[in-house]
């Protein structure tokens, strides 16, 4: 096997591992919609507020008085993650 093939195989493995890591992160962020009525709910009408109830939680970072939704969750401290989790639990408890 040539040096180029070995390097390419290593790069492909890194890319594949990164892809799997990103897919796992996305899976952790999966939004689930539960339906309690036997009648089908039109998702578009649900999102626009014409029908049903949707709880949408956006977590944003504020830096230099500017909001940004793009941040690395690995850089968030454990105590902040715990506070966020507690607040989300309180919201879920209030709406259920």
C-alpha positions in Angstrom: 0.0 0.0 0.0 1.4 3.4 -0.9 1.8 6.2 1.6 -1.0 8.2 -0.1 -3.4 5.3 0.3 -2.6 4.9 4.0 -3.0 8.7 4.6 -6.3 8.7 2.6 -7.6 5.8 4.6 -6.7 7.5 7.9 -8.4 10.7 6.7 -11.6 8.8 5.7 -11.7 7.1 9.1 -11.4 10.5 10.9 -14.1 11.9 8.6 -16.3 8.9 9.3 -15.8 9.2 13.1 -16.6 12.9 13.0 -19.7 12.2 11.0 -20.9 9.6 13.5 -20.1 12.1 16.4 -22.2 14.8 14.7 -25.1 12.4 14.0 -25.1 11.4 17.7 -25.1 15.1 18.7 -28.1 15.7 16.3 -29.9 12.7 17.7 -29.5 14.1 21.2 -31.2 17.3 20.0 -34.1 15.5 18.3 -37.4 17.2 18.8 -40.2 14.8 19.6 -43.9 15.7 19.2 -46.4 13.7 21.2 -50.0 13.5 20.2 -52.7 12.8 22.8 -55.7 13.1 20.5 -56.8 10.4 18.1 -57.2 13.0 15.4 -54.1 13.7 13.3 -52.5 17.1 13.9 -51.3 19.1 11.0 -47.7 19.8 11.9 -47.5 23.0 9.9 -50.6 24.3 11.7 -49.2 23.2 15.0 -45.9 25.1 14.4 -47.8 28.3 13.3 -50.0 28.1 16.4 -53.3 27.5 14.6 -53.7 24.2 16.3 -52.4 22.6 19.5 -49.4 23.7 21.6 -45.7 23.7 20.9 -43.0 24.5 23.4 -39.8 25.7 21.6 -36.7 26.3 23.7 -33.8 28.2 22.1 -30.5 28.3 23.9 -28.3 31.2 22.8 -25.0 32.6 23.8 -24.7 36.4 24.4 -21.3 37.8 23.6 -20.6 41.6 23.4 -24.3 42.2 23.7 -25.0 40.1 20.6 -27.0 36.9 20.6 -25.7 33.9 18.7 -27.3 30.5 18.5 -24.0 29.0 17.3 -21.9 27.7 20.2 -19.9 24.7 21.2 -21.7 22.8 23.9 -18.4 21.3 25.0 -17.4 24.8 26.2 -20.4 25.2 28.4 -19.5 24.5 32.1 -21.1 21.7 34.0 -22.8 24.0 36.4 -24.4 26.0 33.5 -25.5 22.7 31.8 -27.1 21.7 35.2 -28.9 25.1 35.5 -30.2 24.8 31.9 -31.4 21.2 32.6 -33.1 22.3 35.8 -34.9 25.2 34.0 -36.0 22.9 31.2 -37.4 20.4 33.7 -39.3 23.2 35.4 -40.8 24.3 32.0 -41.8 20.7 31.2 -43.3 20.2 34.6 -45.4 23.4 34.2 -46.8 22.4 30.8 -47.6 18.8 31.6 
